[in-house]
Amino acid sequence: MRHRDGRPVRIVLAKPGLDGHDRGVKVIAMALRDAGAEVIYVGLRRSPEEILRTARDEGADVVGLSVLSGAHLALCDQLVRLRHEYDCDDLPIVVGGTIPDLDVDVLLHSGVAAVYPVGSDLREVVASIATLATRA
């Protein structure tokens, strides 16, 4: 998973809010790493500000969130709104986890680039993130 100039794609992954279950995000991290991406996992219970600061400082191509707590709408809204403050206006934000079908369109219309509910095919998730990360 590389850019046209040969540099690896950089993905920041995080568990925002009070969510404490991180098995799924670690599976995604390993799959992205195995596909050639540089993965920066900032860990559990990170604020939107911490996540965006890390993304900016690390030169991330995509931010991926894992949310199982049901707070995905509020957390994603915060991240999308704060991107400008961190000079990350065009940074794609993706979210995976326990996302009800009714919330997928809400998230996409709010500015989230992609949504991966529980049960999403791992290969499709990796391919989708690669496409977002390498778009010109």
C-alpha positions as CSV (number, residue, x, y, z in Angstrom):
1,M,0.0,0.0,0.0
2,R,2.1,2.8,-1.4
3,H,1.7,6.2,-3.0
4,R,2.7,6.8,-6.6
5,D,6.0,8.2,-5.4
6,G,6.8,4.9,-3.5
7,R,6.3,6.1,0.0
8,P,4.1,4.0,2.3
9,V,0.5,5.0,3.1
10,R,0.2,6.2,6.7
11,I,-2.9,5.4,8.7
12,V,-3.8,6.6,12.2
13,L,-6.1,4.3,14.1
14,A,-7.8,5.2,17.4
15,K,-10.5,4.2,19.9
16,P,-12.2,7.5,20.8
17,G,-14.4,8.0,23.8
18,L,-14.9,5.5,26.6
19,D,-14.8,2.4,24.5
20,G,-12.4,-0.2,25.9
21,H,-12.6,-3.1,23.5
22,D,-9.7,-3.0,21.0
23,R,-9.5,-6.5,19.4
24,G,-11.2,-5.4,16.2
25,V,-9.0,-2.3,15.6
26,K,-5.9,-4.4,16.2
27,V,-7.0,-6.9,13.5
28,I,-7.5,-4.0,11.1
29,A,-4.1,-2.6,12.1
30,M,-2.4,-5.9,11.3
31,A,-4.2,-6.3,8.0
32,L,-3.2,-2.7,6.9
33,R,0.4,-3.3,8.0
34,D,0.4,-6.6,6.1
35,A,-0.8,-4.7,3.0
36,G,2.2,-2.4,3.3
37,A,0.8,0.6,5.2
38,E,2.5,2.3,8.1
39,V,0.0,2.1,11.0
40,I,0.0,4.4,14.0
41,Y,-2.3,3.1,16.7
42,V,-2.9,5.8,19.3
43,G,-4.8,3.5,21.6
44,L,-7.8,3.6,23.8
45,R,-9.9,6.5,25.1
46,R,-8.4,9.2,22.9
47,S,-10.1,12.5,22.4
48,P,-10.9,13.9,18.9
49,E,-8.2,16.5,19.5
50,E,-5.5,13.9,20.3
51,I,-6.4,11.9,17.3
52,L,-6.3,14.8,14.9
53,R,-3.1,16.2,16.4
54,T,-1.5,12.8,15.9
55,A,-2.8,12.6,12.3
56,R,-1.4,16.0,11.5
57,D,1.9,15.5,13.2
58,E,2.4,12.0,11.6
59,G,1.4,13.1,8.1
60,A,-1.5,10.6,8.1
61,D,-3.3,9.8,4.8
62,V,-6.4,8.4,6.6
63,V,-7.8,8.4,10.2
64,G,-9.6,5.2,11.2
65,L,-11.9,5.1,14.2
66,S,-13.2,2.0,16.0
67,V,-16.3,2.6,18.0
68,L,-18.4,-0.1,19.8
69,S,-19.9,2.2,22.5
70,G,-22.7,3.6,20.4
71,A,-21.2,7.1,20.5
72,H,-20.1,7.0,16.8
73,L,-22.4,9.8,15.6
74,A,-21.2,12.3,18.2
75,L,-17.5,11.3,18.0
76,C,-17.4,11.4,14.2
77,D,-19.2,14.7,14.1
78,Q,-16.6,16.2,16.4
79,L,-13.7,14.9,14.3
80,V,-15.2,16.1,11.1
81,R,-15.8,19.5,12.5
82,L,-12.3,19.8,14.1
83,R,-10.4,18.9,11.0
84,H,-10.0,22.5,10.0
85,E,-8.4,23.5,13.3
86,Y,-5.7,20.9,12.8
87,D,-5.0,21.7,9.1
88,C,-6.6,18.3,8.1
89,D,-9.5,19.6,6.0
90,D,-9.1,16.9,3.3
91,L,-8.1,14.1,5.7
92,P,-10.5,11.1,5.2
93,I,-12.0,9.8,8.3
94,V,-13.4,6.3,8.4
95,V,-15.2,4.5,11.2
96,G,-15.8,0.9,12.0
97,G,-17.6,-1.0,14.7
98,T,-21.1,-1.4,16.0
99,I,-22.8,0.9,13.5
100,P,-26.5,0.5,12.9
101,D,-27.6,0.5,9.3
102,L,-29.7,3.6,9.9
103,D,-26.6,5.5,11.0
104,V,-24.5,4.7,7.9
105,D,-26.0,7.4,5.7
106,V,-26.0,9.9,8.5
107,L,-22.2,9.4,9.0
108,L,-21.5,9.6,5.2
109,H,-23.5,12.8,4.8
110,S,-21.7,14.3,7.8
111,G,-18.4,14.0,6.1
112,V,-17.2,10.5,7.1
113,A,-15.5,8.9,4.1
114,A,-16.4,5.3,4.7
115,V,-18.2,3.2,7.3
116,Y,-17.4,-0.5,8.1
117,P,-20.0,-2.1,10.3
118,V,-19.1,-5.2,12.3
119,G,-18.9,-8.2,9.9
120,S,-17.4,-6.1,7.1
121,D,-15.0,-8.2,4.8
122,L,-11.4,-7.5,5.9
123,R,-10.1,-7.4,2.4
124,E,-12.7,-4.9,1.3
125,V,-11.9,-2.7,4.3
126,V,-8.2,-2.7,3.5
127,A,-8.9,-2.0,-0.2
128,S,-11.3,0.8,0.6
129,I,-8.8,2.5,2.9
130,A,-6.0,2.0,0.4
131,T,-8.1,3.8,-2.2
132,L,-8.9,6.7,0.1
133,A,-5.3,7.0,1.2
134,T,-3.8,7.1,-2.3
135,R,-6.3,9.3,-4.1
136,A,-4.6,12.2,-5.7
